[in-house]
Amino acid sequence: MSTAAEQPRTTSDRTSGVARPTSFIDPSSHLKIKNLQMRAKVIVEGFFSGLHRSPYHGFSVEFSEYRQYTPGDDVRYLDWRLFARSDRYYIKKFEDETNLRCYLLLDMSKSMGFGSLDYTKADYARTAAATLAYILSLQRDAVGLVTFDEHIVEYLPARFRPGHMHRLMMCLEHALSGTATNLGPAIEQVAQTVTKRGLIVLMSDLLAPIDELETQLGYLRSRGHDVVLLRVLDPTEVNFTFDNPALFEDLESGRELYVDPDGVRDDYMRRFNEHADAVRKICANLGIDFYQLATNEPLELTLFDFMQARMKRGRQVARRTRSGATR
């Protein structure tokens, strides 16, 4: 029986900014769209359409080609026409702020094949990855993909060129094939291959020992990468909402165990809390943005949180740019 996480969706204390909108579409509606790229397109376009109709309009403007003015910015770069339309001060982004190299690391182990809904964790994670790739392509950012189980399954270098997005979507469509989860090879591959600073987005249920997680993630951070960790879990794993005795199967080892939920629920939740708290502590220590996603939550929330992290990175780069220019 797989372990899981109890805590509700959380974000790193490092992520700040606009509060999340609350009106989104149930993910089951999106996941009925068979074509993955079309599914991602629908999610992104619907999301930005909602922002343009809401108080969050400035958020979408800032994400696309501007960022909001902060004290210390050079007023020569203020866009006064945008100010006239929005009554907010915006700065045109520097080239450094718009060129991003991002790698999506996606767990494709057997445990990701679990799902109590009409879709699995893997379906949800694939859709989240496709959505992030799509929005990055709109930004003309280079996106790469690494899928893994106990070994690397697919490695697609980060590119921004015709045909690359289609190839990436095809890789995401591949079926689960491996058994156990091993983050090490995927992280090492990216750390050794990606020499320029970039953004690494890791998506996994983290249903594996985390003894080496701090070392592996620390390796990425030591290379200067920004890291976002998205932990994807089924609602039943989050709350252990099983009522009747049943035969449980470990999807990664194949072992079966007859379990009375009432007899193990407290121990399960205790172990889960310990595991989840350890992951959060590792991320906090390393300065990594951490989000826990239940598969019944709107996919737009993932996009919103990712945009927050992306915008924060842009502000940090801008500060470094200004700092370098004044020396």
N, C-alpha and C positions, 0 to 999 in steps of 0.2 A: 504493500500500500504506500503510495507516495505521500510524503509530507507536504505541507503547504504553508500559507501565510494567513494570519488572522487579521492583521491590521487593515483598516480601510485605506483607500487610495491616499498616498501621502506625497509630499514634495520636499525636496531638500530645503533647508533654511536659507540656502544661498539663492534660491530662485525667488525673485521679488518682481512686483510690477502690477499689472492689471488683474483684478479678481476675475475668476472664470465666469463666462456666461453660463446660464443654467438651462436654456431651452435647446435641446439637441434631439437628433433622431435615434431611435433604438437601433443598436448595431445589427440586429437580426435583419432589418430592412436592407441595410447596405450589403450584407453578406449574401443576399439572394441574387445580387448581380454577379453573373458567372465570370465575366471577363475582369481580371484583376486590375488592369490598367484603367478600364472604364469605371470600376468601383472606386479607385483612388481619385479619379477625376471628379466624380460625382460628390465625393466627400469634401474635397478641397474647394470646389466651386460653390457648393452649398454653404460651407463654412464661411468663406469670404463674402458671399452674398448676405449672410446673416450679420456679419460684422458691419457691412456698409449700411444696413438698415437699423443699426443699434448704436448705443453710446460708445461702442468699441471701434468705431470707424477709424479713429486715429491710429489704433493699434495696427490695422492692416496696411495703412499708408506707410507707417514707420517700417514695417517689415519689408515692404517691396523695394523702395529705393531711397527712403529718407529715414532719419531717426530724429527723435525729439531733441530740441536744444537743451543743453545743460550748461551751467556756468563754466566758463573757461573756453567754450567753443569760439572759434573765430567768426565774428558777426558778418564777415564778408560772404560767408557761405550760407547765410539765411535765405530761404526761399520766400520772398514776400508775397508772391502770387498764391502760394499754398496757404500762407497765413491769412490772406484775404478770404479764402474759401472756408478755412477750418477754424480760424481764430486761435490757432496754435502756432508756435514757432517750431520750424523744422529745418534741419541741416541736411544738405545733400551729402550722401555717404561718399567717403573716400574709396578709391579702387580697392584698397586693402580690406575694406570692410565688406565688400560684396563678393570677393573671391573666396570660396570655401571649398575645402576638400573634405568630404564626409565619407566614412565607412559605416555601413550597417552590418552588425554582427548578429546573425539570427540562429538561435538554437533550434535544430531540427531533430532532436532526439525523440525516442518513442514516447516519453512522458508528455511531450507537447501534443500528442495525438488524443489526449483525454478531453472530454467535453460533456457536460451535463445538459447543454443547450442543443440547439440544432446545428451547432458548429463546434469546432475544437479550439483549443488554445493556439494550435498552429495556424488555423484559419484566421484567427483574430490577429496574431502576430504578423502573419504574411500581409494582411491588409494594412496594419499599422506601418510596416516597412514600406509597402508600396505607396502609401499616402505620403510618408516623409520623403521618399525618393521623388515623387511627383512634384511636391512643393519646392524641393531643392532644384529640380530641373527648371522650374519656372523662374527661379532666381539665377539661372545660368551657372549653378554650382556643380562641381564634379562630384559624382556619387559612385561609391564602390560597394560591393556586397561580399560578405563571407558567411556562408552557411556551414554549420558544423553539428556533429553529434560527439562521438568519442574521437573523431577525426575531422579534418576539413573536408566538406562535401563539395562546395563550389567556392571558387575565388574569382571575383570579377574586379579588376582594377578600377579605381575611380576615374571616370571620364565624363566629359560633356561634349557629345558629338552625336550626329544623326545615327539612329539605330541603337544607341547604347541603352536607352530606357526600355525598349522592347526586349532586348536581351536580358536585362536585369529582371524584368517581369517574368520572363520565361524561367529563369533560375528560381525565382520565388515559387513558381507553380509546382516544382518537383516534389514528389511524394517523400514522406518520412521513410528513412531506410535504416538508420543506425539504431543503437540501443541506448547506451549510457550517455551522460552529459560530461564533456571534458572541455572546459573553457581554455585550457592552456594553449593548445596548438593554434587556435584561432587568434588569440590575443598575441601570441608570439609572431605569427605570420604578419599581422597588421603592424606591430611595433617594428619589425625588421624591414618591412617593405615601405611603409609610409615615413619618409624622412622629413617632410615639411609638417609643421604643426597643423593639426586639423581637428575635426570633431568625430568622435567615435561613439556610436549609439549601439549599445549592447541590449538585445532582447532575449530573455530567457525566463523560464520558471524557476531557475536556480534550485531545482530539486536534486542537489548533489552536495557532497561535503564541501564546506567553504573554507577548509583549512588553508588552502593556497590562494583563495580569492584575493586577499589583501595584497599578496606579492604580485599576482598577475595584473590586477588593476593598477597597482603602484608602478609597475613597469611602463604602462601606457602613460601615466601621469608624468613619470620621470622624463619621457621623451617630449614633453611639452603639449601633449594632446588634451583637449577638453573632452570629458567623458560623461555620457548620459546613460544611466542604467534603467531600463524599463523591465520590471518584473511582471510577467503575465501569468495570471492564475485564474482558474475556474472558480465561480462563486462557492461551490461546494467545498473546494479546498480551503477557501478563505474562512468559512464559518463552520465547516464540518456538519452540514445540514443533512445528515443521513439519519433516518428514523428506524429502519428495520434491519435486523441481522441479515448479513449477506456475505457472499464470497467476493473478496477484494483481490484484484490482480495487480502486481507491480508491473507496469508496462515496460520497464527497462530490463528487469531480470526475468520476468515471466513467472515469478513465485506467486502462489495463491495462498490466501489466508482467510479463514472464516472469522468474521468480526461482528460482535454485538456493539453497535455505536455507543449505546449508553454506558458500556463498560470501559470504553477507551477514550471517550470524548475529552475528558479533563486532561489526560496524559498527552493526547494529540495536541490540544491547544497550548499546553505548557511547552512542549517541544517546539511547536511552531513559533511561539513567541520568542523563545530563546534564539532560534535560527534567524527570524526576521530582525530581531534587535541587533544581532551580530552583523547582518548585512548593512543595516542602517549605520551602525557605528563605523564600519569599514569605509562606507561612502563619505560619511562626515569627516573622518580623519584624513581622507585623501582629497577632499574638495570635489567630490563627484555628485552631480545632480541625480537623485534617485526618485523613481516614481513606481508605485505599485498599482497595477492595472487589473481589475477584475473584468472578465470577458463579457459581462452584461452591462458594462459602462460604455457610454457613447465614445466612438472613436475620435470624435472631434476634440475631446478633452486631451487626448494624446497629442494631437496637432497643436492645440493651444499651448500646452506645457513645453513642447519642443520649440515653438516660436519664442516663448519667453526666454528659454535658454539661449537660442540663436541671437536674439536681440541683445541679451546681456553680453554675449561674446563680442558683438559689434561695438558696444560701448567701451569694453575693455580695450579692444584694438584701437579705437579712436583715441582713448586716453594715452595709449603708448605712442600713437602717431604724433599727437600734440606734444607729448613729453620729448620725443626725439627731435621734433622740429624746433623746440625752444632751447636745446642744448648748444 
